[in-house]
Amino acid sequence: MEQTKEQTRIRISFTVSAKGVFQPDVTSEAETVDVAMYNLDQAYQKLDAWAIANGHKKAEEVIG
């Protein structure tokens, strides 16, 4: 019997443009698409909350 260890990785990085626009980049690796998508959703929710708490602007706030 072969055992495999499930590996899940989430990578989060961001930049803030010269105009102050917060530009996130989140990647998720998981055993299934459902897990990867769930992890992306959670990561973006937490990252958005962090960005707002730290005064960063989203692109739509600058454009619109």
mmJSON file of the N, C-alpha and C atoms, coordinates in Angstrom:
{"data_MODEL":{"atom_site":{
"group_PDB":["ATOM","ATOM","ATOM","ATOM","ATOM","ATOM","ATOM","ATOM","ATOM","ATOM","ATOM","ATOM","ATOM","ATOM","ATOM","ATOM","ATOM","ATOM","ATOM","ATOM","ATOM","ATOM","ATOM","ATOM","ATOM","ATOM","ATOM","ATOM","ATOM","ATOM","ATOM","ATOM","ATOM","ATOM","ATOM","ATOM","ATOM","ATOM","ATOM","ATOM","ATOM","ATOM","ATOM","ATOM","ATOM","ATOM","ATOM","ATOM","ATOM","ATOM","ATOM","ATOM","ATOM","ATOM","ATOM","ATOM","ATOM","ATOM","ATOM","ATOM","ATOM","ATOM","ATOM","ATOM","ATOM","ATOM","ATOM","ATOM","ATOM","ATOM","ATOM","ATOM","ATOM","ATOM","ATOM","ATOM","ATOM","ATOM","ATOM","ATOM","ATOM","ATOM","ATOM","ATOM","ATOM","ATOM","ATOM","ATOM","ATOM","ATOM","ATOM","ATOM","ATOM","ATOM","ATOM","ATOM","ATOM","ATOM","ATOM","ATOM","ATOM","ATOM","ATOM","ATOM","ATOM","ATOM","ATOM","ATOM","ATOM","ATOM","ATOM","ATOM","ATOM","ATOM","ATOM","ATOM","ATOM","ATOM","ATOM","ATOM","ATOM","ATOM","ATOM","ATOM","ATOM","ATOM","ATOM","ATOM","ATOM","ATOM","ATOM","ATOM","ATOM","ATOM","ATOM","ATOM","ATOM","ATOM","ATOM","ATOM","ATOM","ATOM","ATOM","ATOM","ATOM","ATOM","ATOM","ATOM","ATOM","ATOM","ATOM","ATOM","ATOM","ATOM","ATOM","ATOM","ATOM","ATOM","ATOM","ATOM","ATOM","ATOM","ATOM","ATOM","ATOM","ATOM","ATOM","ATOM","ATOM","ATOM","ATOM","ATOM","ATOM","ATOM","ATOM","ATOM","ATOM","ATOM","ATOM","ATOM","ATOM","ATOM","ATOM","ATOM","ATOM","ATOM","ATOM","ATOM","ATOM","ATOM","ATOM","ATOM"],
"id":[1,2,3,4,5,6,7,8,9,10,11,12,13,14,15,16,17,18,19,20,21,22,23,24,25,26,27,28,29,30,31,32,33,34,35,36,37,38,39,40,41,42,43,44,45,46,47,48,49,50,51,52,53,54,55,56,57,58,59,60,61,62,63,64,65,66,67,68,69,70,71,72,73,74,75,76,77,78,79,80,81,82,83,84,85,86,87,88,89,90,91,92,93,94,95,96,97,98,99,100,101,102,103,104,105,106,107,108,109,110,111,112,113,114,115,116,117,118,119,120,121,122,123,124,125,126,127,128,129,130,131,132,133,134,135,136,137,138,139,140,141,142,143,144,145,146,147,148,149,150,151,152,153,154,155,156,157,158,159,160,161,162,163,164,165,166,167,168,169,170,171,172,173,174,175,176,177,178,179,180,181,182,183,184,185,186,187,188,189,190,191,192],
"type_symbol":["N","C","C","N","C","C","N","C","C","N","C","C","N","C","C","N","C","C","N","C","C","N","C","C","N","C","C","N","C","C","N","C","C","N","C","C","N","C","C","N","C","C","N","C","C","N","C","C","N","C","C","N","C","C","N","C","C","N","C","C","N","C","C","N","C","C","N","C","C","N","C","C","N","C","C","N","C","C","N","C","C","N","C","C","N","C","C","N","C","C","N","C","C","N","C","C","N","C","C","N","C","C","N","C","C","N","C","C","N","C","C","N","C","C","N","C","C","N","C","C","N","C","C","N","C","C","N","C","C","N","C","C","N","C","C","N","C","C","N","C","C","N","C","C","N","C","C","N","C","C","N","C","C","N","C","C","N","C","C","N","C","C","N","C","C","N","C","C","N","C","C","N","C","C","N","C","C","N","C","C","N","C","C","N","C","C","N","C","C","N","C","C"],
"label_atom_id":["N","CA","C","N","CA","C","N","CA","C","N","CA","C","N","CA","C","N","CA","C","N","CA","C","N","CA","C","N","CA","C","N","CA","C","N","CA","C","N","CA","C","N","CA","C","N","CA","C","N","CA","C","N","CA","C","N","CA","C","N","CA","C","N","CA","C","N","CA","C","N","CA","C","N","CA","C","N","CA","C","N","CA","C","N","CA","C","N","CA","C","N","CA","C","N","CA","C","N","CA","C","N","CA","C","N","CA","C","N","CA","C","N","CA","C","N","CA","C","N","CA","C","N","CA","C","N","CA","C","N","CA","C","N","CA","C","N","CA","C","N","CA","C","N","CA","C","N","CA","C","N","CA","C","N","CA","C","N","CA","C","N","CA","C","N","CA","C","N","CA","C","N","CA","C","N","CA","C","N","CA","C","N","CA","C","N","CA","C","N","CA","C","N","CA","C","N","CA","C","N","CA","C","N","CA","C","N","CA","C","N","CA","C","N","CA","C","N","CA","C","N","CA","C"],
"label_alt_id":[null,null,null,null,null,null,null,null,null,null,null,null,null,null,null,null,null,null,null,null,null,null,null,null,null,null,null,null,null,null,null,null,null,null,null,null,null,null,null,null,null,null,null,null,null,null,null,null,null,null,null,null,null,null,null,null,null,null,null,null,null,null,null,null,null,null,null,null,null,null,null,null,null,null,null,null,null,null,null,null,null,null,null,null,null,null,null,null,null,null,null,null,null,null,null,null,null,null,null,null,null,null,null,null,null,null,null,null,null,null,null,null,null,null,null,null,null,null,null,null,null,null,null,null,null,null,null,null,null,null,null,null,null,null,null,null,null,null,null,null,null,null,null,null,null,null,null,null,null,null,null,null,null,null,null,null,null,null,null,null,null,null,null,null,null,null,null,null,null,null,null,null,null,null,null,null,null,null,null,null,null,null,null,null,null,null,null,null,null,null,null,null],
"label_comp_id":["MET","MET","MET","GLU","GLU","GLU","GLN","GLN","GLN","THR","THR","THR","LYS","LYS","LYS","GLU","GLU","GLU","GLN","GLN","GLN","THR","THR","THR","ARG","ARG","ARG","ILE","ILE","ILE","ARG","ARG","ARG","ILE","ILE","ILE","SER","SER","SER","PHE","PHE","PHE","THR","THR","THR","VAL","VAL","VAL","SER","SER","SER","ALA","ALA","ALA","LYS","LYS","LYS","GLY","GLY","GLY","VAL","VAL","VAL","PHE","PHE","PHE","GLN","GLN","GLN","PRO","PRO","PRO","ASP","ASP","ASP","VAL","VAL","VAL","THR","THR","THR","SER","SER","SER","GLU","GLU","GLU","ALA","ALA","ALA","GLU","GLU","GLU","THR","THR","THR","VAL","VAL","VAL","ASP","ASP","ASP","VAL","VAL","VAL","ALA","ALA","ALA","MET","MET","MET","TYR","TYR","TYR","ASN","ASN","ASN","LEU","LEU","LEU","ASP","ASP","ASP","GLN","GLN","GLN","ALA","ALA","ALA","TYR","TYR","TYR","GLN","GLN","GLN","LYS","LYS","LYS","LEU","LEU","LEU","ASP","ASP","ASP","ALA","ALA","ALA","TRP","TRP","TRP","ALA","ALA","ALA","ILE","ILE","ILE","ALA","ALA","ALA","ASN","ASN","ASN","GLY","GLY","GLY","HIS","HIS","HIS","LYS","LYS","LYS","LYS","LYS","LYS","ALA","ALA","ALA","GLU","GLU","GLU","GLU","GLU","GLU","VAL","VAL","VAL","ILE","ILE","ILE","GLY","GLY","GLY"],
"label_asym_id":["A","A","A","A","A","A","A","A","A","A","A","A","A","A","A","A","A","A","A","A","A","A","A","A","A","A","A","A","A","A","A","A","A","A","A","A","A","A","A","A","A","A","A","A","A","A","A","A","A","A","A","A","A","A","A","A","A","A","A","A","A","A","A","A","A","A","A","A","A","A","A","A","A","A","A","A","A","A","A","A","A","A","A","A","A","A","A","A","A","A","A","A","A","A","A","A","A","A","A","A","A","A","A","A","A","A","A","A","A","A","A","A","A","A","A","A","A","A","A","A","A","A","A","A","A","A","A","A","A","A","A","A","A","A","A","A","A","A","A","A","A","A","A","A","A","A","A","A","A","A","A","A","A","A","A","A","A","A","A","A","A","A","A","A","A","A","A","A","A","A","A","A","A","A","A","A","A","A","A","A","A","A","A","A","A","A","A","A","A","A","A","A"],
"label_entity_id":["1","1","1","1","1","1","1","1","1","1","1","1","1","1","1","1","1","1","1","1","1","1","1","1","1","1","1","1","1","1","1","1","1","1","1","1","1","1","1","1","1","1","1","1","1","1","1","1","1","1","1","1","1","1","1","1","1","1","1","1","1","1","1","1","1","1","1","1","1","1","1","1","1","1","1","1","1","1","1","1","1","1","1","1","1","1","1","1","1","1","1","1","1","1","1","1","1","1","1","1","1","1","1","1","1","1","1","1","1","1","1","1","1","1","1","1","1","1","1","1","1","1","1","1","1","1","1","1","1","1","1","1","1","1","1","1","1","1","1","1","1","1","1","1","1","1","1","1","1","1","1","1","1","1","1","1","1","1","1","1","1","1","1","1","1","1","1","1","1","1","1","1","1","1","1","1","1","1","1","1","1","1","1","1","1","1","1","1","1","1","1","1"],
"label_seq_id":[1,1,1,2,2,2,3,3,3,4,4,4,5,5,5,6,6,6,7,7,7,8,8,8,9,9,9,10,10,10,11,11,11,12,12,12,13,13,13,14,14,14,15,15,15,16,16,16,17,17,17,18,18,18,19,19,19,20,20,20,21,21,21,22,22,22,23,23,23,24,24,24,25,25,25,26,26,26,27,27,27,28,28,28,29,29,29,30,30,30,31,31,31,32,32,32,33,33,33,34,34,34,35,35,35,36,36,36,37,37,37,38,38,38,39,39,39,40,40,40,41,41,41,42,42,42,43,43,43,44,44,44,45,45,45,46,46,46,47,47,47,48,48,48,49,49,49,50,50,50,51,51,51,52,52,52,53,53,53,54,54,54,55,55,55,56,56,56,57,57,57,58,58,58,59,59,59,60,60,60,61,61,61,62,62,62,63,63,63,64,64,64],
"pdbx_PDB_ins_code":[null,null,null,null,null,null,null,null,null,null,null,null,null,null,null,null,null,null,null,null,null,null,null,null,null,null,null,null,null,null,null,null,null,null,null,null,null,null,null,null,null,null,null,null,null,null,null,null,null,null,null,null,null,null,null,null,null,null,null,null,null,null,null,null,null,null,null,null,null,null,null,null,null,null,null,null,null,null,null,null,null,null,null,null,null,null,null,null,null,null,null,null,null,null,null,null,null,null,null,null,null,null,null,null,null,null,null,null,null,null,null,null,null,null,null,null,null,null,null,null,null,null,null,null,null,null,null,null,null,null,null,null,null,null,null,null,null,null,null,null,null,null,null,null,null,null,null,null,null,null,null,null,null,null,null,null,null,null,null,null,null,null,null,null,null,null,null,null,null,null,null,null,null,null,null,null,null,null,null,null,null,null,null,null,null,null,null,null,null,null,null,null],
"Cartn_x":[0.839,0.0,0.883,0.645,1.416,0.673,1.371,0.769,1.284,0.389,0.795,0.388,1.247,0.97,0.372,-0.82,-1.47,-0.705,-0.402,0.296,-0.579,-0.735,-1.505,-0.601,-0.532,0.279,-0.53,-0.344,-0.958,0.184,0.286,1.314,0.609,0.993,0.374,1.479,1.306,2.198,1.355,1.887,1.159,2.132,1.669,2.389,1.409,1.953,1.143,1.712,0.866,1.316,1.663,2.246,2.598,1.366,0.198,-1.046,-1.707,-1.056,-1.58,-2.557,-2.607,-3.541,-2.932,-3.671,-3.281,-3.531,-2.473,-2.569,-2.12,-3.076,-2.722,-2.461,-1.672,-1.424,-1.468,-2.458,-2.625,-2.645,-1.857,-1.896,-2.165,-2.824,-3.161,-2.88,-2.172,-1.934,-2.561,-3.348,-3.999,-4.265,-4.664,-4.926,-6.141,-7.113,-8.311,-8.602,-9.329,-9.719,-10.603,-11.508,-12.405,-11.627,-10.62,-9.807,-9.012,-8.449,-7.679,-8.561,-9.769,-10.682,-11.131,-11.419,-11.795,-10.659,-9.425,-8.273,-8.07,-8.278,-8.178,-9.208,-10.44,-11.506,-11.165,-10.712,-10.345,-9.177,-8.185,-7.004,-7.378,-8.2,-8.594,-9.439,-10.322,-11.132,-10.249,-9.3,-8.41,-7.472,-6.992,-6.098,-6.827,-8.061,-8.858,-9.085,-9.42,-9.637,-8.35,-7.223,-5.936,-5.629,-5.87,-5.584,-6.435,-7.714,-8.611,-8.165,-7.821,-7.382,-6.093,-5.286,-4.016,-4.079,-5.296,-5.487,-5.135,-5.036,-4.735,-6.013,-5.899,-7.037,-7.077,-8.277,-8.456,-8.542,-8.279,-8.296,-9.628,-10.742,-12.048,-12.313,-11.643,-11.805,-11.085,-9.997,-9.238,-9.862,-10.307,-10.884,-12.282,-13.123,-14.525,-14.757],
"Cartn_y":[-1.182,0.0,1.244,2.115,3.346,4.476,5.164,6.305,7.588,8.494,9.805,10.85,11.794,12.877,14.038,14.454,15.576,16.85,17.585,18.855,19.988,20.946,22.131,23.327,24.189,25.396,26.594,27.682,28.941,29.959,30.674,31.7,33.036,33.997,35.317,36.355,37.2,38.347,39.508,40.7,41.861,42.985,43.906,45.146,46.282,47.44,48.652,49.575,49.949,50.764,52.175,52.927,54.318,55.158,54.748,55.454,54.92,53.974,53.44,52.298,51.701,50.598,49.292,48.607,47.314,46.231,45.505,44.491,43.141,42.295,41.003,39.931,38.947,37.768,36.569,35.712,34.553,33.295,32.3,31.012,29.928,28.871,27.765,26.452,25.574,24.219,23.25,22.324,21.347,20.071,19.039,17.746,17.777,18.634,18.717,20.174,20.373,21.717,22.356,21.579,22.128,22.688,21.966,22.432,23.669,23.648,24.801,26.044,25.906,27.042,27.55,26.649,27.038,27.838,27.345,28.027,29.407,29.527,30.831,31.797,31.323,32.16,32.663,31.764,32.141,33.124,32.861,33.725,35.128,35.226,36.55,37.297,36.607,37.277,37.859,37.069,37.54,38.625,38.483,39.488,40.81,40.758,41.978,42.671,41.897,42.476,43.127,42.463,43.009,44.3,44.303,45.484,46.67,46.426,47.492,48.029,47.128,47.53,48.347,48.137,48.846,50.022,50.386,51.581,51.471,50.259,50.095,50.2,50.73,50.9,49.777,49.341,48.392,49.172,48.498,49.157,49.828,49.163,49.747,51.014,51.189,52.41,53.585,53.302,54.348,54.703,53.669,53.863,54.455,53.889,54.275,55.334],
"Cartn_z":[0.0,0.0,0.0,-0.938,-1.046,-0.356,0.505,1.194,0.559,0.341,-0.15,0.872,1.048,1.983,1.196,1.575,0.896,1.21,0.164,0.345,-0.149,0.698,0.347,0.575,-0.425,-0.308,-0.768,-0.045,-0.436,-0.472,-1.544,-1.678,-1.861,-1.026,-1.079,-1.231,-2.208,-2.356,-2.862,-2.728,-3.23,-3.511,-4.311,-4.546,-4.336,-4.111,-4.038,-5.109,-6.065,-7.195,-6.745,-7.655,-7.374,-7.022,-7.524,-7.213,-5.949,-5.268,-4.018,-4.179,-5.372,-5.609,-5.107,-4.277,-3.723,-4.775,-5.149,-6.194,-5.645,-5.218,-4.626,-5.682,-5.293,-6.111,-5.173,-5.352,-4.48,-5.339,-4.954,-5.636,-4.604,-5.046,-4.159,-4.862,-4.191,-4.683,-3.695,-4.202,-3.337,-4.132,-3.431,-4.058,-4.98,-4.676,-5.514,-5.858,-6.925,-7.332,-6.272,-5.69,-4.668,-3.483,-3.028,-1.898,-2.309,-3.5,-3.975,-4.054,-4.588,-4.715,-3.341,-2.421,-1.066,-0.422,-0.578,0.006,-0.613,-1.93,-2.582,-2.02,-1.875,-1.343,0.059,0.911,2.279,2.297,1.461,1.423,0.952,-0.107,-0.6,0.424,1.134,2.158,3.259,3.73,4.796,4.297,3.067,2.503,2.283,1.797,1.631,2.974,4.002,5.332,5.84,5.62,6.039,5.287,3.98,3.159,3.608,3.854,4.305,5.66,6.577,7.917,7.874,6.835,6.711,5.729,5.324,4.521,3.049,2.53,1.106,0.282,-0.932,-1.827,-2.848,-3.194,-4.283,-5.588,-6.702,-8.006,-8.279,-7.936,-8.217,-7.41,-6.276,-5.481,-6.146,-6.843,-7.507,-8.85,-9.594,-10.931,-10.849,-9.97,-9.929,-8.967],
"occupancy":[1.0,1.0,1.0,1.0,1.0,1.0,1.0,1.0,1.0,1.0,1.0,1.0,1.0,1.0,1.0,1.0,1.0,1.0,1.0,1.0,1.0,1.0,1.0,1.0,1.0,1.0,1.0,1.0,1.0,1.0,1.0,1.0,1.0,1.0,1.0,1.0,1.0,1.0,1.0,1.0,1.0,1.0,1.0,1.0,1.0,1.0,1.0,1.0,1.0,1.0,1.0,1.0,1.0,1.0,1.0,1.0,1.0,1.0,1.0,1.0,1.0,1.0,1.0,1.0,1.0,1.0,1.0,1.0,1.0,1.0,1.0,1.0,1.0,1.0,1.0,1.0,1.0,1.0,1.0,1.0,1.0,1.0,1.0,1.0,1.0,1.0,1.0,1.0,1.0,1.0,1.0,1.0,1.0,1.0,1.0,1.0,1.0,1.0,1.0,1.0,1.0,1.0,1.0,1.0,1.0,1.0,1.0,1.0,1.0,1.0,1.0,1.0,1.0,1.0,1.0,1.0,1.0,1.0,1.0,1.0,1.0,1.0,1.0,1.0,1.0,1.0,1.0,1.0,1.0,1.0,1.0,1.0,1.0,1.0,1.0,1.0,1.0,1.0,1.0,1.0,1.0,1.0,1.0,1.0,1.0,1.0,1.0,1.0,1.0,1.0,1.0,1.0,1.0,1.0,1.0,1.0,1.0,1.0,1.0,1.0,1.0,1.0,1.0,1.0,1.0,1.0,1.0,1.0,1.0,1.0,1.0,1.0,1.0,1.0,1.0,1.0,1.0,1.0,1.0,1.0,1.0,1.0,1.0,1.0,1.0,1.0,1.0,1.0,1.0,1.0,1.0,1.0],
"B_iso_or_equiv":[0.0,0.0,0.0,0.0,0.0,0.0,0.0,0.0,0.0,0.0,0.0,0.0,0.0,0.0,0.0,0.0,0.0,0.0,0.0,0.0,0.0,0.0,0.0,0.0,0.0,0.0,0.0,0.0,0.0,0.0,0.0,0.0,0.0,0.0,0.0,0.0,0.0,0.0,0.0,0.0,0.0,0.0,0.0,0.0,0.0,0.0,0.0,0.0,0.0,0.0,0.0,0.0,0.0,0.0,0.0,0.0,0.0,0.0,0.0,0.0,0.0,0.0,0.0,0.0,0.0,0.0,0.0,0.0,0.0,0.0,0.0,0.0,0.0,0.0,0.0,0.0,0.0,0.0,0.0,0.0,0.0,0.0,0.0,0.0,0.0,0.0,0.0,0.0,0.0,0.0,0.0,0.0,0.0,0.0,0.0,0.0,0.0,0.0,0.0,0.0,0.0,0.0,0.0,0.0,0.0,0.0,0.0,0.0,0.0,0.0,0.0,0.0,0.0,0.0,0.0,0.0,0.0,0.0,0.0,0.0,0.0,0.0,0.0,0.0,0.0,0.0,0.0,0.0,0.0,0.0,0.0,0.0,0.0,0.0,0.0,0.0,0.0,0.0,0.0,0.0,0.0,0.0,0.0,0.0,0.0,0.0,0.0,0.0,0.0,0.0,0.0,0.0,0.0,0.0,0.0,0.0,0.0,0.0,0.0,0.0,0.0,0.0,0.0,0.0,0.0,0.0,0.0,0.0,0.0,0.0,0.0,0.0,0.0,0.0,0.0,0.0,0.0,0.0,0.0,0.0,0.0,0.0,0.0,0.0,0.0,0.0,0.0,0.0,0.0,0.0,0.0,0.0],
"pdbx_formal_charge":[null,null,null,null,null,null,null,null,null,null,null,null,null,null,null,null,null,null,null,null,null,null,null,null,null,null,null,null,null,null,null,null,null,null,null,null,null,null,null,null,null,null,null,null,null,null,null,null,null,null,null,null,null,null,null,null,null,null,null,null,null,null,null,null,null,null,null,null,null,null,null,null,null,null,null,null,null,null,null,null,null,null,null,null,null,null,null,null,null,null,null,null,null,null,null,null,null,null,null,null,null,null,null,null,null,null,null,null,null,null,null,null,null,null,null,null,null,null,null,null,null,null,null,null,null,null,null,null,null,null,null,null,null,null,null,null,null,null,null,null,null,null,null,null,null,null,null,null,null,null,null,null,null,null,null,null,null,null,null,null,null,null,null,null,null,null,null,null,null,null,null,null,null,null,null,null,null,null,null,null,null,null,null,null,null,null,null,null,null,null,null,null],
"auth_seq_id":[1,1,1,2,2,2,3,3,3,4,4,4,5,5,5,6,6,6,7,7,7,8,8,8,9,9,9,10,10,10,11,11,11,12,12,12,13,13,13,14,14,14,15,15,15,16,16,16,17,17,17,18,18,18,19,19,19,20,20,20,21,21,21,22,22,22,23,23,23,24,24,24,25,25,25,26,26,26,27,27,27,28,28,28,29,29,29,30,30,30,31,31,31,32,32,32,33,33,33,34,34,34,35,35,35,36,36,36,37,37,37,38,38,38,39,39,39,40,40,40,41,41,41,42,42,42,43,43,43,44,44,44,45,45,45,46,46,46,47,47,47,48,48,48,49,49,49,50,50,50,51,51,51,52,52,52,53,53,53,54,54,54,55,55,55,56,56,56,57,57,57,58,58,58,59,59,59,60,60,60,61,61,61,62,62,62,63,63,63,64,64,64],
"auth_comp_id":["MET","MET","MET","GLU","GLU","GLU","GLN","GLN","GLN","THR","THR","THR","LYS","LYS","LYS","GLU","GLU","GLU","GLN","GLN","GLN","THR","THR","THR","ARG","ARG","ARG","ILE","ILE","ILE","ARG","ARG","ARG","ILE","ILE","ILE","SER","SER","SER","PHE","PHE","PHE","THR","THR","THR","VAL","VAL","VAL","SER","SER","SER","ALA","ALA","ALA","LYS","LYS","LYS","GLY","GLY","GLY","VAL","VAL","VAL","PHE","PHE","PHE","GLN","GLN","GLN","PRO","PRO","PRO","ASP","ASP","ASP","VAL","VAL","VAL","THR","THR","THR","SER","SER","SER","GLU","GLU","GLU","ALA","ALA","ALA","GLU","GLU","GLU","THR","THR","THR","VAL","VAL","VAL","ASP","ASP","ASP","VAL","VAL","VAL","ALA","ALA","ALA","MET","MET","MET","TYR","TYR","TYR","ASN","ASN","ASN","LEU","LEU","LEU","ASP","ASP","ASP","GLN","GLN","GLN","ALA","ALA","ALA","TYR","TYR","TYR","GLN","GLN","GLN","LYS","LYS","LYS","LEU","LEU","LEU","ASP","ASP","ASP","ALA","ALA","ALA","TRP","TRP","TRP","ALA","ALA","ALA","ILE","ILE","ILE","ALA","ALA","ALA","ASN","ASN","ASN","GLY","GLY","GLY","HIS","HIS","HIS","LYS","LYS","LYS","LYS","LYS","LYS","ALA","ALA","ALA","GLU","GLU","GLU","GLU","GLU","GLU","VAL","VAL","VAL","ILE","ILE","ILE","GLY","GLY","GLY"],
"auth_asym_id":["A","A","A","A","A","A","A","A","A","A","A","A","A","A","A","A","A","A","A","A","A","A","A","A","A","A","A","A","A","A","A","A","A","A","A","A","A","A","A","A","A","A","A","A","A","A","A","A","A","A","A","A","A","A","A","A","A","A","A","A","A","A","A","A","A","A","A","A","A","A","A","A","A","A","A","A","A","A","A","A","A","A","A","A","A","A","A","A","A","A","A","A","A","A","A","A","A","A","A","A","A","A","A","A","A","A","A","A","A","A","A","A","A","A","A","A","A","A","A","A","A","A","A","A","A","A","A","A","A","A","A","A","A","A","A","A","A","A","A","A","A","A","A","A","A","A","A","A","A","A","A","A","A","A","A","A","A","A","A","A","A","A","A","A","A","A","A","A","A","A","A","A","A","A","A","A","A","A","A","A","A","A","A","A","A","A","A","A","A","A","A","A"],
"auth_atom_id":["N","CA","C","N","CA","C","N","CA","C","N","CA","C","N","CA","C","N","CA","C","N","CA","C","N","CA","C","N","CA","C","N","CA","C","N","CA","C","N","CA","C","N","CA","C","N","CA","C","N","CA","C","N","CA","C","N","CA","C","N","CA","C","N","CA","C","N","CA","C","N","CA","C","N","CA","C","N","CA","C","N","CA","C","N","CA","C","N","CA","C","N","CA","C","N","CA","C","N","CA","C","N","CA","C","N","CA","C","N","CA","C","N","CA","C","N","CA","C","N","CA","C","N","CA","C","N","CA","C","N","CA","C","N","CA","C","N","CA","C","N","CA","C","N","CA","C","N","CA","C","N","CA","C","N","CA","C","N","CA","C","N","CA","C","N","CA","C","N","CA","C","N","CA","C","N","CA","C","N","CA","C","N","CA","C","N","CA","C","N","CA","C","N","CA","C","N","CA","C","N","CA","C","N","CA","C","N","CA","C","N","CA","C","N","CA","C","N","CA","C","N","CA","C"],
"pdbx_PDB_model_num":[1,1,1,1,1,1,1,1,1,1,1,1,1,1,1,1,1,1,1,1,1,1,1,1,1,1,1,1,1,1,1,1,1,1,1,1,1,1,1,1,1,1,1,1,1,1,1,1,1,1,1,1,1,1,1,1,1,1,1,1,1,1,1,1,1,1,1,1,1,1,1,1,1,1,1,1,1,1,1,1,1,1,1,1,1,1,1,1,1,1,1,1,1,1,1,1,1,1,1,1,1,1,1,1,1,1,1,1,1,1,1,1,1,1,1,1,1,1,1,1,1,1,1,1,1,1,1,1,1,1,1,1,1,1,1,1,1,1,1,1,1,1,1,1,1,1,1,1,1,1,1,1,1,1,1,1,1,1,1,1,1,1,1,1,1,1,1,1,1,1,1,1,1,1,1,1,1,1,1,1,1,1,1,1,1,1,1,1,1,1,1,1]
}}}
